[in-house]
Structure formats: structure tokens, C-alpha cells
Amino acid sequence: MCIELGYPDQRAERALLEGEDRRLLLKSLPQVLDPVRLIALQREVFKVFASGPLLDYIQALVTASRTSPLFTEGLSPRGAMALLQAARAWALLARRNHVVPEDVQAVWVPVANHRLRASQSSQRSGQRELATQLLATVAIP
């Protein structure tokens, strides 16, 4: 996934400039999950059910990315698998044991955005905007 955080405001940026090396500060961060729990959660993601129609939806998105004139390069099979796993993780975070189309939509741009290559004719639009446009063209089953 590629997640954009944007720029900090002036005050926060100044604190970054005046502060310590952020890599050194990592040691002082409190632990949120121990490695055993993190691995257990990663395994739980694989158990989240994705129905046939949901997989059809993912395949339709992938196919659209490959055939759309907006892009010269669409999602690869590995990108499709990443999309499914991210949607499963999103569903797990929502405390569900199954994936719904809204999970796929929620993770679509962060998963697909950096994997898609805009065509010459569509490069004037932002990459995120193009990914969002493509999402809107594929019907939910």
C-alpha cells in the first residue's frame, strides 16, 4: 500500500526540524502489540471469508484497470492478491468475518494507486483521481 500523509503544518514541521532524529525516538514509543499477537492477527486475516461474488468484483476491478484507456498498465495478479488481503484486513478491523464490497472500495486507492501507470492522455489528472474514477466505473455485484 502507498499511503500519503500530506505535509505537516508549520508548527509541526518546526518541531521536526528542532527535534531529535526520529529514528532514535522509536525506542521510546510504547509497544502496542507484541510480535506474537501481531503474527496471530496476520493469520486471522487469511480466515476472513471472501465470497465468489466478492472475488468477481475484485476481478472486475483488475480487468477494468488493465483495459481502461486511463492506464497503460493495470493491476498485476500480485496486486489483485494484495487488494484482497487488504480488504480482508479492513473487514477484520471492522470486526467482521467476511469481506463486503465497501472493504474493497476502502482500500482500493492505497493498494492500486502506485501500481497503475497512467496513459499519456490521462496524465494531466492526478493518479489518485484516476484510481478513484476507475473504481466508480465498476459495478458492485
trRosetta pair geometry for C-beta under 8 A, 3 or more apart (Angstrom, degrees):
i j d omega theta_ij theta_ji phi_ij phi_ji
1 82 7.6 -177 -54 168 70 119
1 86 6.4 117 -68 -106 119 140
1 107 7.3 -78 -106 -165 125 95
1 110 4.2 19 -161 148 105 106
1 111 5.5 -46 -100 -83 80 57
2 110 6.0 -170 59 -162 50 64
2 113 5.7 -114 64 76 116 110
2 114 3.9 89 -9 -23 150 134
3 110 5.2 5 -80 -130 75 121
4 128 7.8 -74 10 -67 140 141
7 13 7.4 -2 172 -71 90 125
8 12 3.7 -117 177 95 123 119
8 13 4.6 161 84 -57 112 77
8 16 6.7 134 41 -16 159 133
9 12 5.2 86 52 15 72 103
9 13 6.9 -141 93 -7 32 93
10 13 5.8 -61 -145 38 26 110
10 14 6.3 29 156 -22 64 106
11 14 5.8 -54 -151 32 29 112
11 15 6.6 30 151 -19 62 104
12 15 5.6 -51 -151 33 35 114
12 16 6.6 40 149 -21 64 101
13 16 5.5 -49 -154 32 37 116
13 17 6.5 34 150 -18 66 104
14 17 5.6 -55 -149 37 34 110
14 18 6.1 18 158 -7 69 112
15 18 6.1 -62 -138 47 28 101
15 19 5.6 34 161 -35 65 118
16 19 5.9 -57 -135 29 22 115
16 22 7.6 -13 -142 -57 88 117
19 22 7.5 59 107 -69 121 73
19 25 7.9 1 156 -52 122 139
20 24 5.4 -88 151 69 118 124
20 25 5.8 134 86 -53 117 100
21 24 4.6 81 76 0 94 107
21 25 7.4 -171 94 -11 51 85
22 25 5.4 -52 -153 31 43 117
22 26 7.4 66 149 -40 64 84
23 26 5.9 -26 -167 -5 41 117
24 27 6.8 -41 178 14 48 108
25 28 5.6 -59 -165 37 58 109
25 29 7.0 73 141 -40 76 91
26 29 5.8 -40 -158 6 42 117
31 34 6.4 47 156 -79 134 62
33 37 4.7 -130 -165 87 94 116
33 38 4.7 114 126 -61 130 88
33 41 7.3 -52 -149 2 152 138
34 37 5.2 88 55 11 74 103
34 38 7.1 -140 94 -8 35 92
35 38 5.5 -55 -144 37 34 115
35 39 6.3 33 160 -17 68 105
36 39 6.1 -56 -151 37 28 108
36 40 6.4 30 150 -20 62 108
37 40 5.5 -54 -148 36 34 115
37 41 6.4 34 154 -19 66 103
38 41 5.8 -54 -150 35 30 110
38 42 6.5 32 151 -20 63 105
39 42 5.5 -51 -148 35 34 115
39 43 6.5 35 152 -19 64 103
40 43 5.7 -55 -153 35 32 111
40 44 6.5 38 148 -25 64 103
41 44 5.3 -48 -149 29 37 117
41 45 7.0 50 151 -30 62 92
41 92 7.5 135 -168 145 86 144
42 45 5.9 -39 -161 14 36 117
42 46 7.9 35 146 -15 58 96
43 46 6.0 -50 -167 26 44 111
43 47 7.3 39 142 -17 67 105
44 47 5.5 -59 -159 33 44 114
44 48 7.3 59 146 -38 69 89
44 92 5.9 118 121 -137 108 141
45 48 5.9 -38 -163 4 41 115
45 85 6.3 53 149 -163 128 80
45 88 4.9 103 -176 117 81 114
45 89 4.9 -10 -123 -80 124 75
45 92 5.6 -90 -99 -18 66 152
46 88 7.3 60 -85 146 22 157
47 97 7.3 -48 125 -153 92 91
48 88 4.0 152 68 -158 130 93
48 89 7.7 -159 12 -55 153 28
48 91 5.1 136 -168 82 141 125
48 92 5.4 -104 -67 -57 136 94
48 96 7.4 71 -143 103 109 75
48 97 6.0 -154 -126 -165 64 42
48 98 6.6 169 -177 -94 76 19
48 99 6.0 87 142 -45 111 88
49 97 6.1 42 9 139 99 78
49 98 4.4 -29 68 -106 100 79
49 99 6.9 -146 92 7 50 77
50 54 4.8 -126 -171 92 79 131
50 55 5.7 98 137 -57 111 87
50 58 7.9 3 -178 -13 136 137
50 84 6.2 -23 -78 -156 169 105
50 87 7.4 80 -101 97 121 121
50 88 6.6 -73 -52 -79 111 100
50 98 7.4 152 -79 -159 33 67
50 99 4.6 3 -101 32 80 128
51 54 4.6 99 55 5 76 104
51 55 7.1 -139 98 -3 42 86
51 98 7.1 32 -31 -164 95 116
51 99 7.6 -147 10 62 74 85
52 55 5.7 -57 -149 37 32 110
52 56 6.4 39 150 -24 66 102
53 56 5.1 -46 -148 31 37 119
53 57 6.6 44 151 -24 64 98
53 141 4.2 -151 -173 104 103 142
54 57 5.5 -47 -154 29 35 115
54 58 6.8 35 148 -16 64 100
54 99 5.3 122 -174 92 156 106
54 100 7.4 -113 -104 -126 123 20
54 101 6.8 -149 -121 -69 82 66
54 104 7.3 174 -166 -37 92 131
54 141 7.6 -133 -71 47 32 124
55 58 5.6 -49 -149 36 38 112
55 59 6.3 37 151 -17 66 105
55 84 7.6 19 -110 -107 77 125
56 59 5.7 -57 -148 40 30 110
56 60 6.2 35 151 -23 65 105
56 141 5.4 60 87 -50 122 153
57 60 5.6 -51 -147 33 30 113
57 61 6.6 31 152 -18 63 102
57 101 5.6 -111 -173 -109 169 99
57 104 6.3 161 118 40 122 169
57 138 7.3 116 -162 144 72 120
57 140 6.2 13 -120 -138 129 56
57 141 5.3 -121 -64 1 96 104
58 61 5.7 -53 -152 34 33 112
58 62 6.4 31 151 -17 66 106
58 80 6.1 109 155 -161 110 92
58 83 5.8 156 -145 107 111 125
58 84 5.8 22 -128 -74 165 90
58 87 7.6 -124 -86 5 121 154
58 104 6.2 -137 -82 -127 85 140
59 62 5.5 -53 -144 38 35 112
59 63 6.1 36 156 -19 67 106
59 80 7.2 40 -94 -147 55 137
60 63 5.7 -52 -143 39 29 111
60 64 6.2 33 155 -21 63 107
60 138 5.0 141 127 -157 108 120
60 139 7.5 -63 150 54 158 66
60 141 7.8 154 -4 -46 146 100
61 64 5.7 -55 -147 36 29 112
61 65 6.5 31 153 -22 63 104
61 75 7.5 27 122 17 87 147
61 83 7.3 -160 91 174 137 164
61 104 7.2 -169 -18 163 156 128
61 108 7.1 -114 -161 -127 150 117
61 112 7.8 -104 156 -79 118 149
61 134 7.4 95 -155 137 78 105
61 135 7.1 11 -129 -111 113 63
61 138 5.1 -131 -86 27 67 176
62 65 5.7 -53 -152 32 31 112
62 66 6.6 24 152 -15 64 108
62 74 6.7 111 -176 149 57 120
62 75 4.7 -95 -130 72 80 122
62 79 7.3 148 -119 94 104 101
62 80 4.7 0 -88 -91 145 114
62 83 7.6 -158 -67 27 101 153
63 66 5.7 -62 -151 39 33 109
63 67 6.1 3 161 2 70 115
63 74 7.9 29 -157 156 11 162
64 67 6.3 -71 -136 50 27 93
64 68 5.6 43 165 -46 68 108
64 74 7.7 160 92 -134 41 137
64 134 5.8 148 127 -173 116 100
64 137 6.1 164 -162 92 143 114
64 138 5.1 -120 -18 -71 158 113
65 68 6.2 -36 -129 13 22 117
65 71 6.0 -6 -174 46 66 157
65 74 3.4 130 120 -150 85 103
65 75 4.6 61 80 -2 153 90
65 112 6.7 -130 -102 -155 147 127
65 116 6.0 -108 -160 -103 114 111
65 134 6.0 63 -88 177 72 154
66 71 7.7 -70 -103 89 19 121
66 74 3.3 -109 -73 32 55 152
66 75 7.0 -86 -50 41 87 63
67 74 7.3 3 -6 -49 45 149
68 71 5.3 56 77 23 101 93
68 74 7.2 118 28 -88 93 113
68 134 5.7 -73 -61 -113 168 110
68 137 7.5 126 -103 63 123 157
69 119 6.1 -55 166 10 58 162
69 121 7.0 -17 153 63 103 132
69 122 7.4 138 123 -33 74 124
70 118 6.7 -56 162 -135 72 70
70 119 6.1 -172 165 13 20 106
70 122 4.5 62 -146 -58 65 174
70 130 5.1 164 172 -161 129 110
70 133 6.7 164 -99 88 161 126
70 134 6.3 -135 56 -68 149 104
71 74 5.5 109 105 -76 140 67
71 116 5.0 -78 -118 -170 137 100
71 117 5.9 106 -162 69 86 54
71 118 6.1 -67 -106 -107 62 30
71 119 5.9 -154 -111 -31 6 86
71 122 7.5 -54 -58 57 45 143
71 130 7.2 129 -63 155 92 131
71 134 7.6 6 -18 -75 122 143
72 117 4.9 -55 59 101 90 109
72 118 7.3 27 5 107 88 21
72 119 4.9 127 -45 -93 83 69
72 120 7.9 57 -50 -17 124 69
73 115 8.0 -120 121 154 102 63
73 116 6.7 167 89 -155 75 41
73 117 3.8 46 37 26 106 116
74 116 6.5 -2 -128 -117 40 83
75 79 3.7 -137 -163 99 88 134
75 80 5.6 114 135 -56 122 73
75 83 7.1 4 -159 -28 153 133
75 112 5.9 -59 -78 -125 116 95
75 115 5.6 56 -110 118 68 133
75 116 7.0 -32 -57 -73 69 82
76 79 4.6 105 47 3 68 102
76 80 7.2 -123 99 -4 41 84
76 115 6.9 -118 10 -173 87 124
77 80 5.4 -49 -150 32 36 115
77 81 6.6 37 151 -18 65 101
78 81 5.6 -50 -149 35 35 112
78 82 6.4 39 149 -20 64 103
79 82 5.5 -51 -148 35 34 114
79 83 6.4 40 151 -24 65 101
79 111 7.0 131 -169 156 81 95
79 112 6.8 83 177 -109 121 65
79 115 4.6 125 -113 -179 138 165
80 83 5.6 -49 -151 31 33 115
80 84 6.7 33 151 -17 63 103
81 84 5.7 -52 -151 36 35 112
81 85 6.3 31 154 -16 67 107
82 85 5.8 -56 -144 40 31 108
82 86 6.1 30 157 -18 66 108
82 111 5.4 170 121 -155 104 112
83 86 6.0 -56 -145 38 26 108
83 87 6.3 26 155 -18 63 108
83 104 6.7 42 167 -144 102 88
83 107 6.8 155 -148 105 62 111
83 108 7.0 32 -138 -109 111 57
83 111 4.8 137 -94 131 70 155
83 112 6.8 30 -87 -58 117 92
84 87 5.8 -58 -148 37 29 110
84 88 6.4 31 153 -20 65 105
84 99 7.7 -73 -156 -71 68 174
85 88 5.5 -50 -147 34 33 114
85 89 6.4 34 153 -19 65 104
86 89 5.6 -52 -148 36 33 113
86 90 6.4 38 150 -23 65 103
86 107 4.0 175 131 171 119 153
86 110 7.4 -166 -168 86 155 107
86 111 5.1 -153 24 -72 159 130
87 90 5.5 -49 -147 34 34 115
87 91 6.5 36 152 -19 64 102
87 99 4.9 60 136 -145 108 131
87 103 4.2 101 -163 126 83 104
87 104 4.5 -3 -104 -81 139 60
87 106 7.6 126 -116 54 71 92
87 107 5.5 -143 -72 37 62 133
88 91 5.7 -54 -151 35 32 112
88 92 6.4 34 150 -20 65 105
88 99 5.7 -65 -88 -69 57 120
88 103 7.6 88 -58 151 21 144
89 92 5.5 -52 -148 35 34 114
89 93 6.5 37 152 -20 65 103
89 107 7.8 95 62 -82 97 153
90 93 5.7 -52 -152 34 31 113
90 94 6.6 23 150 -11 63 108
90 99 7.8 74 67 -127 94 90
90 103 4.3 158 89 -154 121 92
90 106 5.3 150 -158 82 155 130
90 107 5.4 -139 -40 -39 139 119
91 94 5.6 -63 -152 43 34 108
91 96 4.6 -80 -178 73 88 106
91 97 7.6 128 142 -104 116 1
91 98 6.4 -117 -175 94 147 28
91 99 4.7 -114 -43 -96 149 60
91 100 6.9 136 -103 11 111 73
91 103 4.7 -19 -57 -104 87 155
92 95 7.5 39 -180 -80 35 24
92 96 7.2 -103 -79 58 26 60
94 103 7.4 -122 11 -92 138 106
96 99 7.7 139 106 -78 121 29
96 100 7.4 -21 127 -11 166 102
99 103 4.9 -112 -155 60 81 146
99 104 7.0 74 169 -44 117 88
100 103 5.4 111 57 -5 63 99
100 104 8.0 -128 104 2 42 86
101 104 5.5 -53 -157 35 46 112
101 105 6.2 44 149 -19 73 106
101 140 4.5 51 -158 -138 170 117
101 141 7.6 174 -73 37 129 72
102 105 5.4 -52 -144 40 37 115
102 106 6.2 45 154 -29 66 103
103 106 5.7 -51 -148 29 30 114
103 107 6.8 2 161 3 62 108
104 107 6.6 -76 -152 48 27 92
104 108 6.1 53 151 -61 66 96
105 108 5.5 -27 -143 -10 31 123
105 135 6.3 108 -131 -171 82 130
107 110 5.9 -69 -162 52 60 104
107 111 5.2 48 147 -18 90 118
108 111 6.2 -77 -148 44 20 102
108 112 5.5 -15 176 8 65 122
108 131 6.7 168 137 160 95 107
108 135 5.2 96 132 -96 161 130
109 112 6.4 -65 -120 51 21 92
109 113 5.1 38 180 -48 64 113
109 128 5.7 45 -162 -148 122 84
109 131 4.9 125 -119 110 73 134
109 132 6.1 5 -86 -66 119 81
109 135 7.5 -59 -58 -34 81 144
110 113 6.4 -26 -113 12 16 117
111 115 7.4 -18 146 5 59 128
112 115 5.6 -85 -155 48 43 108
112 116 5.7 34 162 -27 86 112
112 131 5.1 151 97 -142 112 122
112 134 7.8 -119 136 73 151 135
113 116 6.6 -66 -152 27 20 105
113 127 5.6 95 -168 133 88 107
113 128 5.5 -1 -124 -94 130 65
113 131 4.8 -76 -91 -32 70 160
114 127 7.7 62 -84 147 44 146
116 127 6.9 157 78 -163 104 97
116 130 6.9 -155 116 106 142 118
116 131 6.0 168 23 -85 149 94
116 134 7.8 -166 -116 1 160 157
118 122 5.0 -129 -168 92 99 96
118 123 4.8 131 117 -90 129 65
118 125 7.4 -171 -136 66 140 85
118 127 6.1 -116 -41 -102 120 78
118 130 5.8 176 -101 -24 104 174
119 122 5.0 68 56 22 85 100
119 123 7.2 -124 90 -38 40 81
120 123 6.0 -36 -151 -9 29 118
122 125 5.6 -39 179 31 78 110
122 130 5.9 95 153 -109 127 129
125 129 4.8 -117 171 87 104 126
125 130 5.3 125 104 -59 121 91
125 133 7.6 8 151 -14 158 143
126 129 4.2 91 63 5 88 108
126 130 7.0 -155 93 -9 46 84
127 130 5.7 -53 -150 33 32 112
127 131 6.5 32 153 -18 65 104
128 131 5.7 -53 -150 35 33 111
128 132 6.3 33 152 -18 65 107
129 132 5.7 -56 -149 38 31 112
129 133 6.3 37 150 -24 65 104
130 133 5.5 -49 -147 32 33 115
130 134 6.5 34 154 -20 64 102
131 134 5.8 -52 -152 33 31 111
131 135 6.6 38 149 -23 62 104
132 135 5.5 -50 -152 31 34 117
132 136 6.7 34 152 -20 64 104
133 136 5.8 -58 -157 33 32 112
133 137 6.9 31 149 -24 64 106
134 137 5.7 -58 -157 28 37 113
134 138 7.2 24 155 -16 68 105
135 138 6.5 -67 -157 32 32 102
